[in-house]
Amino acid sequence: MRPSSPHQLPLGTSQPPNEAHAVSVSLPTWNSIVSWSLREPWVVSQMKAGYPRLFVNSTIQDLGAAVLDRLQLSRTNASCMILPSSPAAQRLVDSLAEKNTGLLLSPPIRFFVPPARHPTLCNEGRDIHNEQEYRWATFYAVVYHTDLAPIAMSFWRETGDGITSRHAEYALGMFQFLKSQSDSSLFCTAPEAHLDELQNASSLPPPSTTAAEITSIKSLIATSAASDSPGHAPIRLDDVFLYSKGLAGIYAVARSLVPEGPSAEDSQVVIYGWPYAETVKCVERSGWGNVILYGKGTEADLDELEQRLANGVRIQALFCELPSNPQLASPDLHRIRALADQYKFVVACDETLGTFVNVDVLPYVDIVMTSLTKIFSGAADVMGGSVIVNPDSPFYESIHGRLAKSWEDVLFPGDIAVLARNCPDFVERVQYCCHGALAVANLVSQSSLVATVYYPSLVPSRHLYERYRRENGGYGAVAFYDALDVCKGTSIGANFTLAVPYSQLAHFRELDWAEANGVPKHIVRISVGIDDTEKLLNRVVKALEAAQNVSHAGRAENVSSL
């Protein structure tokens, strides 16, 4: 691990540069953020990449276009979304059907390599191919009228169910060999070519995942997340579920916790504290009868929840983050655990910002959720998520059984290989990032231009974070933002520092509502990487100086340091 200090990049450039599977894109000015939120053409036309749930990768777009061409559908009136599994495709169809008023909407369309026409042909002592061998060429398409595109994009953004760019890249390379199959004959097509006709079929080897790669990822998660407190059962590898994205894991958990049968209509779930922007929407579309948001995450909120429970209100689950994104506030997990034990509900905690390295939440929660896209990977070139079922949870059998039943094997081997390559120095990188983040937080907290610094050691809930911090754990604006010479744009937890005016991107159309819940309109989130700390601090100082030059305008920028 070597510290680096990348500068800000031109608008629309992938971060990292020249990376086809980058999970961040450069939005270097405040105006570019606002204009992107408004989808103004001058910004949209320059976007070469984007966060994969907020921006459909060009390879996935190309695969969708190939599907429409194969089905002989006009791109003027028809759109297409690509998903990795039949259940995911059906969930999209169901979501679109709720809003559909007679417009074009296909059932799930399966594209796959059909079995070889000449199964006796051998290559190196084996059949040239079979359907299972090329299973990763399989994908599902849903075709719909372009008027339904905004609803489809909401599903893509709020569930994490979409196909990954590496999976789409492989499927696109195999597309001519794929057959399409659907409940409607309108969407059934033959392959354009057959693998067994090609002399160079062996040059198209199917990707494969070694058990060692999956084991290495799960082992690192299980070891890192294990509690420091004595007497807790070890996390087994089968207690760790891997997902293609962090939000896909949250979506799976939220769906699995909904009571089955008629009682689902009366089910209630609490989201305590201000969560990641899409988490609320993800939980809302998971089948719950009622979603209760305690957005401020204060003791008063807990008092109100406790009173409602005492009055007979029943909830089945509570979702929270430690710390929260972006205010970095920490919930009182001790009190939440006590309520959960008394009133029999599940506690699911997203500790992506805290990380396994810094916080020890397992003794107080039933489920731990993490976006592996962030600092676990660090390279900002792959998506992934994990869910841990606490082996000591009183609900262990029920939770584990439901997750195992609903889990879909859609982790593309290429993504697993990259994640396995990126993660071995995870602990070391987290510790380095914490050192730099604390230095930045302390620096900006001394500036009179900064109204508030949101950092675990500098917010009112510091004592709560300290309670869950491991012994050696860390604490995971216009002029300021424009002048800050670091990579700027979507995502967090990259090896390089990333900054973004969070509310302008995540809550652009609900700024007043977010501010009323404690997320200021001018908050700047800084995700500190393994940059050279001295160089990073110098750049922050220069940005503060730029803000000083316009301070006569009466603006004060809030800075959140992660």
Secondary structure as the mmCIF struct_conf table of DSSP 4:
data_model
#
loop_
_struct_conf.conf_type_id
_struct_conf.id
_struct_conf.beg_label_comp_id
_struct_conf.beg_label_asym_id
_struct_conf.beg_label_seq_id
_struct_conf.end_label_comp_id
_struct_conf.end_label_asym_id
_struct_conf.end_label_seq_id
STRN STRN1 SER A 4 SER A 4
HELX_LH_PP_P HELX_LH_PP_P1 PRO A 6 GLN A 8
TURN_TY1_P TURN_TY1_P1 LEU A 11 GLY A 12
STRN STRN2 SER A 14 GLN A 15
BEND BEND1 PRO A 16 PRO A 16
TURN_TY1_P TURN_TY1_P2 PRO A 17 ASN A 18
TURN_TY1_P TURN_TY1_P3 ALA A 20 HIS A 21
BEND BEND2 VAL A 23 VAL A 23
STRN STRN3 SER A 24 VAL A 25
STRN STRN4 SER A 26 SER A 26
BEND BEND3 THR A 29 THR A 29
HELX_RH_AL_P HELX_RH_AL_P1 TRP A 30 SER A 37
TURN_TY1_P TURN_TY1_P4 LEU A 38 ARG A 39
HELX_RH_AL_P HELX_RH_AL_P2 PRO A 41 VAL A 44
TURN_TY1_P TURN_TY1_P5 SER A 45 GLN A 46
TURN_TY1_P TURN_TY1_P6 PRO A 52 LEU A 54
BEND BEND4 PHE A 55 PHE A 55
HELX_RH_AL_P HELX_RH_AL_P3 SER A 58 ARG A 70
TURN_TY1_P TURN_TY1_P7 LEU A 71 GLN A 72
TURN_TY1_P TURN_TY1_P8 ARG A 75 ASN A 77
STRN STRN5 ALA A 78 LEU A 83
BEND BEND5 PRO A 84 SER A 85
HELX_RH_AL_P HELX_RH_AL_P4 SER A 86 LYS A 99
BEND BEND6 THR A 101 GLY A 102
STRN STRN6 LEU A 105 LEU A 105
HELX_LH_PP_P HELX_LH_PP_P2 SER A 106 PRO A 108
STRN STRN7 ILE A 109 PHE A 112
HELX_LH_PP_P HELX_LH_PP_P3 VAL A 113 ALA A 116
BEND BEND7 ARG A 117 ARG A 117
TURN_TY1_P TURN_TY1_P9 PRO A 119 THR A 120
STRN STRN8 CYS A 122 ASN A 123
TURN_TY1_P TURN_TY1_P10 GLU A 124 GLY A 125
STRN STRN9 ARG A 126 ASP A 127
BEND BEND8 ILE A 128 ILE A 128
TURN_TY1_P TURN_TY1_P11 GLU A 131 TYR A 134
HELX_RH_3T_P HELX_RH_3T_P1 ARG A 135 ALA A 137
STRN STRN10 PHE A 139 HIS A 145
HELX_RH_3T_P HELX_RH_3T_P2 THR A 146 LEU A 148
HELX_RH_AL_P HELX_RH_AL_P5 ALA A 149 THR A 159
BEND BEND9 GLY A 162 GLY A 162
HELX_LH_PP_P HELX_LH_PP_P4 ILE A 163 THR A 164
HELX_RH_AL_P HELX_RH_AL_P6 SER A 165 GLY A 173
TURN_TY1_P TURN_TY1_P12 MET A 174 MET A 174
HELX_RH_3T_P HELX_RH_3T_P3 PHE A 175 PHE A 177
STRN STRN11 LYS A 179 GLN A 181
BEND BEND10 ASP A 183 SER A 184
HELX_RH_3T_P HELX_RH_3T_P4 SER A 185 PHE A 187
STRN STRN12 THR A 189 THR A 189
BEND BEND11 GLU A 192 ALA A 193
HELX_RH_3T_P HELX_RH_3T_P5 LEU A 195 GLU A 197
TURN_TY1_P TURN_TY1_P13 GLN A 199 ASN A 200
HELX_RH_3T_P HELX_RH_3T_P6 ALA A 201 SER A 203
BEND BEND12 LEU A 204 LEU A 204
HELX_LH_PP_P HELX_LH_PP_P5 PRO A 205 PRO A 207
HELX_RH_AL_P HELX_RH_AL_P7 ALA A 211 ALA A 225
BEND BEND13 ALA A 226 ALA A 226
BEND BEND14 ASP A 228 SER A 229
TURN_TY1_P TURN_TY1_P14 PRO A 230 GLY A 231
HELX_LH_PP_P HELX_LH_PP_P6 HIS A 232 ARG A 236
HELX_RH_3T_P HELX_RH_3T_P7 LEU A 237 ASP A 239
STRN STRN13 VAL A 240 TYR A 243
BEND BEND15 SER A 244 LYS A 245
HELX_RH_AL_P HELX_RH_AL_P8 GLY A 246 LEU A 257
BEND BEND16 VAL A 258 VAL A 258
HELX_LH_PP_P HELX_LH_PP_P7 PRO A 259 PRO A 259
BEND BEND17 GLU A 260 GLU A 260
HELX_RH_3T_P HELX_RH_3T_P8 GLY A 261 ASP A 266
STRN STRN14 GLN A 268 TYR A 272
BEND BEND18 GLY A 273 GLY A 273
HELX_RH_AL_P HELX_RH_AL_P9 ALA A 277 GLU A 284
TURN_TY1_P TURN_TY1_P15 ARG A 285 GLY A 287
BEND BEND19 GLY A 289 GLY A 289
STRN STRN15 ASN A 290 TYR A 294
TURN_TY1_P TURN_TY1_P16 GLY A 295 LYS A 296
HELX_RH_AL_P HELX_RH_AL_P10 GLU A 299 ALA A 310
TURN_TY1_P TURN_TY1_P17 ASN A 311 GLY A 312
BEND BEND20 GLN A 316 GLN A 316
STRN STRN16 ALA A 317 GLU A 321
BEND BEND21 LEU A 322 PRO A 323
TURN_TY1_P TURN_TY1_P18 ASN A 325 GLN A 327
HELX_RH_AL_P HELX_RH_AL_P11 LEU A 333 TYR A 343
TURN_TY1_P TURN_TY1_P19 LYS A 344 LYS A 344
STRN STRN17 VAL A 346 ASP A 350
TURN_TY1_P TURN_TY1_P20 THR A 352 GLY A 354
HELX_RH_AL_P HELX_RH_AL_P12 THR A 355 ASN A 358
STRN STRN18 VAL A 359 VAL A 359
HELX_RH_3T_P HELX_RH_3T_P9 LEU A 362 TYR A 364
BEND BEND22 ASP A 366 ASP A 366
STRN STRN19 ILE A 367 SER A 371
TURN_TY1_P TURN_TY1_P21 LEU A 372 SER A 377
BEND BEND23 ALA A 379 ASP A 381
STRN STRN20 GLY A 385 VAL A 389
TURN_TY1_P TURN_TY1_P22 PRO A 391 ASP A 392
TURN_TY1_P TURN_TY1_P23 PRO A 394 PHE A 395
HELX_RH_AL_P HELX_RH_AL_P13 TYR A 396 SER A 406
HELX_RH_AL_P HELX_RH_AL_P14 PRO A 413 ASN A 422
TURN_TY1_P TURN_TY1_P24 PRO A 424 ASP A 425
HELX_RH_AL_P HELX_RH_AL_P15 PHE A 426 SER A 445
TURN_TY1_P TURN_TY1_P25 GLN A 446 GLN A 446
TURN_TY1_P TURN_TY1_P26 SER A 448 LEU A 449
STRN STRN21 VAL A 450 TYR A 454
TURN_TY1_P TURN_TY1_P27 PRO A 456 LEU A 458
BEND BEND24 VAL A 459 VAL A 459
TURN_TY1_P TURN_TY1_P28 PRO A 460 SER A 461
HELX_RH_AL_P HELX_RH_AL_P16 ARG A 462 TYR A 468
STRN STRN22 ARG A 469 ARG A 469
TURN_TY1_P TURN_TY1_P29 GLU A 471 ASN A 472
HELX_RH_AL_P HELX_RH_AL_P17 VAL A 478 ALA A 483
BEND BEND25 VAL A 486 VAL A 486
STRN STRN23 CYS A 487 LYS A 488
STRN STRN24 GLY A 489 GLY A 489
BEND BEND26 THR A 490 THR A 490
BEND BEND27 ILE A 492 ILE A 492
BEND BEND28 ASN A 495 PHE A 496
STRN STRN25 LEU A 498 VAL A 500
HELX_RH_AL_P HELX_RH_AL_P18 TYR A 502 ALA A 506
BEND BEND29 HIS A 507 HIS A 507
HELX_RH_3T_P HELX_RH_3T_P10 PHE A 508 GLU A 510
HELX_RH_AL_P HELX_RH_AL_P19 LEU A 511 ALA A 516
TURN_TY1_P TURN_TY1_P30 ASN A 517 GLY A 518
TURN_TY1_P TURN_TY1_P31 LYS A 521 HIS A 522
STRN STRN26 ILE A 523 SER A 527
BEND BEND30 ILE A 530 ILE A 530
STRN STRN27 ASP A 531 ASP A 531
HELX_RH_AL_P HELX_RH_AL_P20 THR A 533 ASN A 549
TURN_TY1_P TURN_TY1_P32 VAL A 550 VAL A 550
HELX_RH_3T_P HELX_RH_3T_P11 SER A 551 ALA A 553
STRN STRN28 GLU A 557 SER A 561
#
